[in-house]
Amino acid sequence: MSAKDAPGWWKSAVIYQVYPRSFADSDGDGVGDIGGIRARLGHLRDLGVDAIWMSPWYPSPMADAGYDVADFRDIDPVFGSLAEAEALIEEAHAAGIRMIVDIVPNHISSEHPWFQAALASPSAKERDYFWFRPGKDGKMPTNWTGEFGGTTWTQAPDGDWYLHLFTPEQPDLNWEHPVVREEFENILRFWFDRGVDGIRIDSAALLFKDAALPEVTEGEPHPFHDLDAVHDVYRAWRRVADEYEGRALIGEVWMPEVDRFTNYLRPDELHAAFNFDFLGCAWDPALMRACIDRTLEAHAAVGAPPTWVLSNHDVTRHVTRYGRADTTFSFDNNLDGTPVDLELGTRRARAAALLSLSLPGSAYVYQGEELGLWENEGIPAEAIQDPMYARRGHTRDGCRVPLPWSADEPPFGFTAGEPWLPQPAEWKDRTVQAQTGDPSSMLELYRSAMRARRAEPGLHQPAMTWLPLGDDVLAYTRGPDFACVLNLSGTPIALPSEATPLLVSGPLEDGGLLPPDTAAWLRF
């Protein structure tokens, strides 16, 4: 199987995010690797995913968990080798699973040869590949705040300052320079030539900066978010992707303005982009319906497929979010001491799975989501590795904890050694082994939902129609024979009498009533 076998596969795919450090470890060093992924491909095949999105696996000093890349054409030894990556791509294709790799265009590692050359001499041609600027009266060029908080400039030994919107180990590239543009177009070809089916683009809206370096001022154009010139880059990348059959470009675009967001999805730019509006939406019927309508309308206007995302490697796991009074996402809401009702969060996560997997478009599943894992908020401060923790007091490590595969205690079959982050002992009931074959488990719910998603004709229809079942109920049809009903009210509700339940996220009550925070797939 290859991308050319199904043009437009990304429009309705279920895409599973693998965070390599935490998926499975094959060599006992406590860090996940390609060997572990290859050994566990059967889990993803049995789950029924259409594609794997691989978080960065390139050589890196790991100042930001691999998002500081030193070489985009190789694999970090902690994960394996380029030959192993190529074998994984082939084996995934043989299992009917496509492969997406992560490209980070905004910045590279401070250990990249380009940056090392730029630091070595102010006259080096590589200095123009970055944002080196003189200071102002001995101070940094601007007072911009970084994406992780803190300052965005570090002084080089010769006195100039260089820009980094993330950590100092991640210097920003100058996308005005033709060498930078050419290099990344060649990187795309490198991976497409190895059979990769898609590219996920990290921080896609940040590439360009206003050369005048104005301060961030409310009501004025932002100096480094979503500058118009970024679209020239993605038009060029689209031309590269179009040199190959069935390849997709998928952007990470954090953009509150719908019209600015959909600019990235015009017919000559990206094929798809993550829907963070849906990820951050509260567990509220009016807000969720408005979010779905807004998403469908915006994507229809540019002819692009919607995407539905509940969690990823940067956000608090949604079992935990949905178990809090405030169910919206923010970077600072996982260490605030707010009580979590994990039973409630799990019930809502089960219902959200049926919602996201039945809406028109593609769905993204973050590893462990299919197991119902919650955020590990008990990681000792001395074990935290996320650079955001030092800058903002927030850590993303809680959603990056290694997966539990088997056994009754850590490391739960993840490794023969000590996991790089500690696993909660309470996960013993959430292992793949414990849930397999249990019809009431989260894992079997996901497996059943993905089988039904492929089999039900209605779920292959491009549109949906709302059903009038009340203001506190999200109900819609996909074609004449399929419906999804999500009860967001505080009381049980009756399902349409002419429908037969196909799949339910939790047990129905007496009389076939759908309980609160429960979803049902129906067949008419």
N, C-alpha and C positions, 0 to 999 in steps of 0.2 A: 504494500500500500504506500502511496505517496500523495503529496498535496494535489497533484494534477488529477487524481482519481475522482475528486469531488470538488469542483470549482464552487467557491462560496461556502465552504464547509464551516467557516467561522461564524456564519450568520445564525446558526442554531446550535452550535456545539456546546457541550459541557466541558469546561476547561479546568483542569485540576492543577493548583499551584503546588509545586514541590519546592520546599525550602531545604536545600541539600544537606546542610549541617544537622538537620533534625529529622530527616526522614528515616534512614536506616544506616547503620554502621556495619561494614563488612570486615574491618581489620582490627577492631578492638581498641582503637585509640580514643573512643568516646565521641567522635565527630562523624556525622553521616557522610556518605561518599557515593560515588557512582556505582561501585560494586553492590552497595546496599540497595540502591534503586533498582538495579538490574535483577537482584534476587527477589525483590518485592513487586515486580511488574505484574505478577498474577493478581495481586490485590487490586491494582488499578483496572486491570482487564475485567475482573469479576465485578468491580464497582460499576463499570459501564461508562467510564469517561471517554470522551472523544479525543482529547489532547492533553498534554502536559505542558504547563508553563514552568520552566526551570529558572529559579532565581539565580543570580550571578554565581558562576562556578569558575571564574577566570583567576589567573595568578593575581594575588592581592596581599598586601600586608594586613588586611582585615581590620583597618581602623574603623570601618563602618560595615562590618559583616560582608565584605566582598563587593560593596558598592563603590569601593575605591580600587579601580581596575588598573593593573600594571601592564596587562597584555590581553587584548581581546581575541587573540588567535591561539590561545592555549588554555589549559586547564590547571588550576592550582593543585599541586601535589597532594594537599590534604584531601582532595576529592578524587584524585586519580590521574588519568592521562588523557590526551587528546584521542588516542586510539580507543580508550574505553568509552569516551563520549560518542565517538562514531559508532561503536558497537551498540551502545544504548539506543541511538537513533534508529539503527537497523532493527533492533529487537522490538522497540516500541512500534515501529511500522508493521512488523510481522504480527504483532498483537492487535493491530487495528487502531493504534493510538498515534496521533500526530505529535510533533515536538515544536515547542516555542522556546526560544532563548531570550534572555534579558540583555538589552543593550543600554548602557548608561552614557548618554551623549553630553550631558551638561558639564561633566568634570571627569578627570582621571586621577589615578593615584599620584601622590608626590614622589613615588619611587619610579614612575614611568620614565623611560629614557628621555622623552621630550622635556619633562619638567626638570630632570636632573641637569640636562644641558642648559636650560633656561636659567637655573640657579647659578650655574658655574660662571657665567659671563653675561654682563649687561648687553653685550653686543651680539650674543648668540641669536641666530635667526629664530630659534625655538621660543625666544622670549615673546615674540609677536603672536605665538599660538595661545597665549594666556592673557590675563588682565593684570599686567604689571603697571603700576602708576606711582609717581612721586607723592609723598605725603603733603599735608598742608600745615605749615608751621610745626613740623615735627610730629604731627598727628596723622592718623590714617585718613585716606581720601574721602570717606563718607562715614556716616553713622548708621549704615544699614544694619538691620537685625537679620541674622541667619535663619535658615529653615529649621535648625535645631535650637534656635535662640543664640544669644551671644553675638560677638562681633564677626565681621565677614572679611577682615583684612589681616594679613600677617606680614611682618616686615622681613624682607630678605637681607642677607648679610651686607649687601652693597647699599642698603638704605631704602630702596624701592619697596613698595607694598604689593602683594598679590591678593587677588580676590578669591574667596571660597564661600559659596552660599551655604555649604555644609561644614565639615570639619577642616582644619588647616591641612590635613593630609589629603584633601580632595580639591585641588586647585581647579577653578573654572576655566573652561576652554573659550577661546575667542572664535566664535562662529562666523565672524566677518572674514576670517582668513581662508583662502581657497584650499590650502593644504589640509586644514581640519576637515573641511567638507569632503574632500576627495578621500581622505583616510577612512572616514566612517562609511562612505558608499562602498569602499572596498571591503570593509569589515562585514557589511551586509552580504556581499557576494560570497565572501569566505564561508559564511555559515549556510547560505542558500545552496552553495555548491556541495555541502556535506549533507544535504537532504532535509535541513530544518524547514519546517512548514510555516513558521511565523516568527515575528520579532515583537517582543514587548518593549516599549520605549519608556524608560524611567524618567520621571520629572520632565515630561515632554514640553511643558510650556515655559521653561526657564532659560532656554539656550542663549537668548540675546539680552544685552544690557544697553541702556541708554549711555552712549559714549560721553555725554556731558556730566554723567554721575550726579544727577540731582538727588536730593534727599526724598524719602518717601513722604508725600504730603497728601492728606485726605482730600479727595475731590480732584486730584491731579493724576495724570497717567502714571502707572507704576513703573519704576525704572528698570525692573527685571522680571516682572510677571507678564507673560502673554504679549510680548511685543510682536507687531505684525510680521516682521522679517522672518519669524520662525516658520511661517507657512511656506516660504521658498524652499527651506530645507526639506520639509516633508513632501513637497511636490517632487523634489529630486529623488527622495527615497522611494516614492511611489513608482517613479519611472524605473528605478532599479528592481523593485519587486515585480513589476510588470514584465521584466525580462524573463521571469520564471513563471511557471504555471501554478496557480492556486496558492500563492504565498500571501500572507496577511501581515499588516502592520497594525499593532494594537497599542494605543497610547495610554499612559498614566497622566491624565489631565485633571488636576484639581482646579475647578473653575466654577464659581458660584453663578456666573451669568450664563444662562442657557445659550444665548445667541453666540457668545464668545466660545463656549464649549463646542458647539456644533460646527464652528468654522474649521475645526480640525478634521471633521468628517465629510468635508466636501468631496465630490467624486474623484478629484485628482490628488487627494491627500490620504489620510489614514483610513483603514478599513473599519476600525472600531476603536472605542475608548471606554475606559472604566467609568461606571456610573456611580460616583461617590455620593450623589444626591440620595440614591436609594440606600446605600450603606449607612449613611448618617441619619436616616429618617427615624423619628420616634415611633414607638409601638402605639400608634394612634390611627383610627380608621380614616379620619378626614385628611390627615397629613399624608398617610400612605397612599390613599387614592389620588390625592393631588400630585404626589410625586410620580406615581405611575402614569397618570395622564400627561404630565409635563414631559416625562421621558419619552413616551410614545410619540407625542406630537413633535417634539424637537427632532427626533431621529427620522421620523417620516418626512419631515421638511427637507432633509438632505439625502434621503434614500439610504441611510445607514442602519444596521441592525442595533437594537438596544442591547445593553448588557446589564446583568443583575448580579451584584456582588454583596455578600453579607459580611465577610471578613477577609483579611490578608495579613501579611507579615508585619505590617506597620500599625495595626489597630487592635484594640482590646477585643478578644474573641466574643462573638455575639451571644453565646450562652450567658456570659457574665454581664454584658451590656443589657440584655433583655431581662436579667434578673434584678436590675436596679430600678429605682423609681424614675431616674432620668435615663432613658434608653438610647439617647442620641450619642454619637461618637464625638469625642474630642481627644487631642493628644494628651490631655492632662486628667482624664477621668478614670484612670485605673489605679491610682495610688491615693485617692482622696478619702479613703476610709468609709465610703458609702456602703451600707450593708448590701449583700447580694443574696437573693433567694435562688439557689441553683435549681431547685425543683421547678420554680416558675420559669426561670431562664431556659431550662431544657425543654419544657412544654412549648414555650414560644418558639424556640429554635426549630423544633420539629415542624411546627406549623409554617414557619418561615421557609423551611426547605421546600415544602409543597408549593408555596407561593412562588418562590424564585424559579423553581424548575418548571413551572407551568405558564409563565408569562412569555409573550412573544420575544424572540431573540436568543441570545446566548447567556449561559449561566457559568459563574466561576465558583469553584469550591476550593477553599484553602485547606491544606492538609490537616487532618484531625477534625475538621468540621463534620465529616461523616461519622466520627466516633462520639460526637457530642462533647468534645473537650472544652473545658472552661479555662479562663486565664489563670496562670499560676502567679498569684500575687504574693506568694510567700518566699520569693527568691531573696536570700540574704544580700545585703548591699554589697558585700565584698565579692559576691559571685556575679554581679551584674556586669555585662560587657558592652551594653549599648551606649554609644557616645552621647545620645540624647539625655541620658540620666544626669550626667554632670552639668549639662547646660540648661535643662528645663525641669529636672526633678521627675521626669517621666521615663519609664523604660518600656521598650517594646519587647524585651526578652520574655515577658510573661506569655506571649502568644507564640514564641519561637521554641518552646521547650520540646525536647525530643519525643517522638510518638511512642505510645505504648502498644506493643505488638502481642505480647503473651506473658504468662506467669502472673504471680500474685503480689510481686513487689518489684520496686525499681532494680535494675534498669528496664524491666518489662520487655526483654528480648530485643531492645534497640541496639545494644552493644554488649560485648563481653567485658568491657572495661567500665570506666566511670563516665557517665554522660556529661557533656560539656555544660549543660544546665541541669539543675535538679528537677526531678519529676515528682508530682504529688503522689503520696502513697495511696490516696483515695482513687486514683485512676485505675486501680486493679479491676474495677467493674467496667471500665471503658476500653479495655484492650480489644484488638481485632479478634483474638482468640475467644474472649469471653462473650463477644457480641455475635459472632458468626453462628447462624442457625437459630438465634433467639428472635422470634417474629416481633417481639415488642422493642427490640433494640434500635438505636439510631442508625447503626450500620445497615441493618436489614431494611429499614425504612428508605434509606438512600438507594440501596440496590434495587428495591422494588420500584421506587419512583423513576429511576433511570431506565429500567426495563420498560415501564409503561410509557415513558416519554418517547421512546423509540417506536413503540408499538401502536400508540393511539393516533389515529389519523388527525384528530382535532388539534393535537399538539404540533402538527406540521403545518397548520394554517397560519398565515402571516398576521392575522388580526385577532382582536378579542372584542367582546361586547359585554358591558356591565349588565348585571341582573339586579332588579330592584328588590332586594331582600332586607332593606333597612339601612339607616345611616351608620350603624355600628358594625356592619357586615360588608366585607369585600367579597363580591361574588361576580363571576364573569364566565362567559362561554368562550370556547375555542372551537369554532365549527358547530354543526347542529347536534353533535352527539356527546360533547365533553363540556364539563364545567368544573370550576374550582370555587369552593366556598370557604372563607376564613372568618371565624366568629371572633370579633374583637369587642363584643359586648360583655356585660357582666353576668349574663344568664344564658342557659342553653337555648338553642333555636331549632326549629323544625327545618329539615332539608326538603327540597322540592319533592313532592310525593311521586312524581313520574320518573324520578332518577334512582339509580342503583349505585351505592357507594363502590368505587373502584379501589380507593386507597384512602385511609384516614390516618392523621398524624397521632391520634390517641383514641381510646375506646369511646364509642358512642354511649350515651346514657339511655335509660329506659325509654322506650317509645322511639328509638332511633334519633334522639335529639343530639345535636352537635354541641359539645361543651364549650365554654369560653376558652380563648387562646388555643383553639384547635382548628385544623383545616381538613377538608375532604375533597378528594377528586371524585367526580360523579360521571356516570355514563347514562345517557338518556336512551 
